Amino acid sequence: MLIFRQLFDPQSSTYTYLIADGATREAVLIDPVFEQVRRDAALICELDLRLLYTLETHVHADHVTGAWLLRRRTDCRIALSANGGADGADRYLRHGDRVEFGKRRLDVRATPGHTNGCVTYVLDDRGMAFTGDCLLIRGSGRTDFQQGDPGAMYRSVHEQIFSLPAECLLYPAHDYRGLTVTSVAEERRFNPRLGGELSVGDFSGYMNNLKLAHPKKLAVAVPANLKCGRPDDEQASTADPDWAPLTYTFAGIWEIQPHWLEENAEAVQVVDVRERDEFVGPLGHIHGANLIPLGDLAKRANELAKERPIVAVCRAGGRSAQATSILQQAGFTAVANLAGGMLRWRAEGHAVDGGRE
C-alpha cells in the first residue's frame, strides 16, 4: 500500500507531498516549507513513518525550504538536483537516478527551464509524477529569472512529462486557484501554454511577454535555499516551547502528558472547560483546577494570568483543544491541551478531587 498526503502552505501556495511505503513505513517528503516543519513532523510521527529523504524539485524563490530543519529533527537526508547550485545536501541527483523508500522508488527526470536544477519525480509505476514549477495545472512555471529558459522548459515538458502515460497524475509545486491535481492527458490537450499544437515559438512568445512581478520573498528565499534552508540563527529557528515537554499534533495543537502535569501542577494554571455538572460529576476534577466552561472562556480569559502557563482540560481532549485556540487568540502564548482529558487521567490512576470509583 502506498501512503500519500498532499499538504498545503497558504502563504506561498506551495504543495508538499508525503509519500511512503505502507509495508516498511519508509517515507520521502517533497518540497517541505520551513514554516510547516512542525506540521509535517507531527504527521510523520502520527502515521508511524520513518523519513528517509526530503526532496526538492528546484531551488525555490517564493518560500524557504524546511529540508535543513527536518534533517535536524528526524535525521533524514536532503536530496536535490546536482544542477541546482545548492550546498549542504546529502545527495545530489541527476537525470536517471532513483530515490528508493521501502520497496517503492521515485525516478528522477531533469526538467530544466524554470531553473537549471528543476527535476520531476516519477513514481515507479508511472502513475504519479511531481512536476515542481515546470508544469503547473493549466500553466507552467515562469522563465524570466533564475536561469529561466522557455525553450528548455518546452522540451522538458514534451520530452519528460508528456511522454508519461496519459493517465499519469501530475502534482505541481504550486497552485494559486485551489486546484490540486491534473493528468498528462489533460495537460496535453488543455494546457493553454504547452498543450495541443502549440510550438516552442508559441510558448516562448507567451512566456517572454508575461511581465510578472518578482516573488516577494525572492531576496530571502533563494540565498536560504542555496543552503538547503539552513538559517543564520540555528537555535532560534528550532526553538520549541520550553516550559514543559510538549508534543505538537498534526491538528495544530500543543499537548502535554498527564504524568508531567501531575508532577508539576503547581507551576501551571489548570483550566477545566467542562460544564459544572461534569466538573463535580463521576470523573471528578484535577486538584486546583479553575472551572471555566468552554462557552464562557473567551469572555473570562482575563481571569487568567498571562505570565503562567495554562493547561486546558475536558472529558476527552476535544473541547480543551478548542480552548487552547481560544486562549492563543486572547494573547496567551504558553498553552497546552491535556492529552486524553479526564478519561485518560482517571484511567492512568492520577489523583482527583471528587468523582466516583
N, C-alpha and C positions, 0 to 999 in steps of 0.2 A: 504494500500500500504506500502510495506517495502522499506525504503530508505537505499541503500547500496553503500559504496565507499571503494575501495581498494587503499591505499596510499603507497608510497614507499620512503624510505630513502636510497639514493645511497651509502652513506659512509659505512653503516653497512649492506646493502642489507636486511633491515627489512621492512616487510609489517605491516602497521597499518590499522585497519578496523573500519570504522564508520558505525553503524547500528542504524536505527531509525524507530519508528512507525510513518508513514506518517499522521495518523489521529491526534495523540496527540502531535507530534513533539518531543517526548522524545527520547533520544539517549544514546548509550553507545559507548565507544571508546576502542578498544582492542590493546594493545601493543604500546602506544604512545612513540615517541622518543623525547628526550629533545630538540635537535636542530630543530625540526619540530613543536614545540608548536605553534608558530605564524601562521604557515600554517594551522594547524588543527583548531585552534581557529577561524581563518578567515572563513574557510569552514563552521564551525558550525554556525557562525553568518550569513553568506550569505544564508544558507539554512533555517534560522529561526528555529533552533533546540535548545532544552534545554538539555544540557549534564547532565545526572544523575550519571554516573559512568565512571571512567577509569578502565579497567580490564587488568590484567597481566596474560599471560599464564604461566609464571615462572619468577624467578629471572634471569635476562639476564646477560651474561658475555661479550657481544660484543657491547653494547650501554647502555647509561643511559636513564632510563625511563623519560617521560615527565609528569608522574602522579602528582607529587607534584606541579609542576608549573601550570598545568591545573586546579588543585583544587584551587589554588590561584587566577587564572584568571576567572574561571567560577563558582566557588562554588560547583563543583561536588564532589562526594565521590570517594575514592580509594578502590577498592576491589581486593583481590588476595588470593592465597591459604593459608590456615592456616598452611600448612606443609612447606611453603617456608622459614620461619625464618625471614621475614622482619618485621620491626617495622614502625609504623606511618600510617597504613591503617585505614580506617573507618569500613571496613567489611572484615572478614576473612572467606573464602569459603571452604566448604567441599564437598565431593562427594555427589551428590543428591540435592545440593542447587539449587535455581533458582534465576536468576537475571532478574527482570521484568523492562520493559520500555514500557510505554503505555499499550496496550493490547497484546504486544508480550513479549517473555522471552527467555533467554538462560539457558539451563540446564548445570550444572557443572558436568563433569566426571573427576575423578582423573586419570591421565595418567603418573605416575612416570616412571623414567628410565633415562631420560636426567638429571633431578634433582628430588629430593623428592617432590618438590612442583609443578610439572608440572600438568596443567589441560587442558582439551579440552572443549570448549564451543559449545554446540549443540543447534541450533535454534529449537524453539518449534515444528515446523512441520517436523523436522529431514531432511530438505532439504539442510542445510548448517552446516558445523562444522569447528571450528577454532582450529587447532591442535598444535599451538605453534611450539616447536622444537622436539616434539615427533615424528610425521610423517611428512616428507617433501615430495616434489614431486619426486617420484622415488628414495627416500632416507630416511634418518632418522637423528635425532639429534645425536650428539656424546655422548659417555658414559664413557669417560676416566677421568673426573674430576667433581667436584660439585655433589657428591653423585651419579654419573652415575652407572647404573646397566643394562647390556644388557638383563638379564633375565626379569627384571621388565619391561623394555621397550617392549620386545616381547609380554609379557602378556597384557600390556596396549593397544598396537596396535590391537592385535587379539580379546581381550575381549571388549574393549570400543570403538574402531574406526571401525574395520572391521565388527563389529556386527550391524552397522548402515545400512540403506537401500543402495542397490548397487548404486542407482542414487544420493545419497547424495554427494554434492560438498564439497571438502576439501580445506581449505585455510590455508597454513602454515605461520609461523612467518618469514621465510626467503626463498629466492631462489637466487642462485648465477649465474643463466643462463638466467634469464628473464622470466621464466615460472611463471604463475600466479595462476592456479587452477588445481585441479585434481578431481578424484571421488573415492569413495570406490571401485567400480568395477575395475577401472584401477589399483589402487594400490594393490588390492588383486591378480590381475593377473600379473602385470608387475613390481612391485617393486623388484629390484634385491637383496635387503637385507631381505625383510619381506614377499614377495608375494609367490604365488604358493605353492609348497610343502616344502618350507624351514622350518627347525625345529629351536627350540630355540638354539640347539647346533650349527647349521649352522650360525645363526645370531651372537651368542656370539663369535665364531671363527672369523667371519668377523670383528666385532667391536673391538675386542681385538688386532687386527693387523693393525689398520688404521694408527697409528703413526703420528697424526696430530700435528702441532704446536699449542700452546695455542693462543686464541684470543688476538689481540694486546691491547685491552682495558680492559683485564681481571682485572688488579690490580686496575683500576679506577672504572669500571662499577659495579662489584659485591658489593663493600662496599657502593657505592652510591645507588644501587638498594635495598640493605637491609634497606635503609632509605626511600624507595619509591621515590628516585630521589631528595630528599631534599639536596640542595647544601650547602657547608660550608658558602659561602658568598651569602646570600639570596638576598640582594639588588642588587648586581652587576648582578646576573643571571637573574633578572626580569626587568632590565632597558630597556625601550624603548626610542627612540629619544625624547628629552625634549624641543626642540626648538619651537615646535608647537604641537597642539592636532592632531596627525596623526592617520590614520586608515590603517592597513595592510590588503591587499586583498589576496584572495586565489591565484590570479595570481602572487603574489610576489611583489606587488607594494605598496609603501607608498603613501597614498593620503591625500590631505588637502581640507577642505571645503571652498567654495567661501566667506562666510561671514567672516571667520577668515582672509583670505588673504586681503580682502578689508580694514579691520581694522588695519592690520599690514604690509601693502605693503612696507612701508619704511624700514622695518627690514630685507627684503629678496631681492634677485635678481629674478625678473620675466623674464623668458626666453620663448619667443614665438617662437615655432618651425614650424609655418606655412610658406607658401610661401609669398613673398612680396605682391602679388595682394590680398591675403586673409587678410593680416595684415592691409591693407588700405581699405578693402572691406566692405560689408554691416554690418558684425558683429563688426567692429571696433577692438580696442585692449585695453588692460589694461594700464592705465597711467604709464609711466616709464618703460614699458616692453622693453627688448632687443630682437630685431628680429635676430634670428639665425636659418635659415631653417634646418630641421632635417638632410638633406643630408650633410650639412656643419658643423654640431655640433661637430663631433669628431675632426676635424682639427682646429676648432676655440674655443675649450674648454678653451684654455689658456687665452682667453679674459675675463674669469670669475674669480672672487675671491673665493678661496677655504675656506676662513675664514667666509664667509657669506652664509647662507642657500639659496638654489635655489628652486624655484617653476617653473616647466615646464608647458607650456600651449599650447593647439592647439584647433582645432574646437570642437571636441567631447571627447577628452581624450585618444585617441588611439595612435597617434603619440607621444604625450607628455609622455605616459607611456614608450614607447621605448626610449625616450630621457633620462628618469631617469636612465635606464640601461646603456646607453652610458656614462652618466656623472659619474656614480659609477665606471665604468671601467676606467675612466680617473682619478680616485682618489678623487672624491667629495663624502663626506660622508653624509652631510645634504642636501638631495634631496627629493622632493616630487612632485607628479603629481596633478594638479588641477582637482578634480573630476568633470566630465561632460564637461570640457572645456568651450570655449566661448559660446557655445549654452546654457549651464546652467547658466553661468554668466549673459548673457543677459536676460534669462527667469526670473531670480530672481531679475532683476532690478538694478544690480550693475553698477556703473559708468564706462563709456568707453570713449576713445578718438576716434573721427571719427565715422564711421558707419552710419546707417540709421535706422529710426524707422520702 
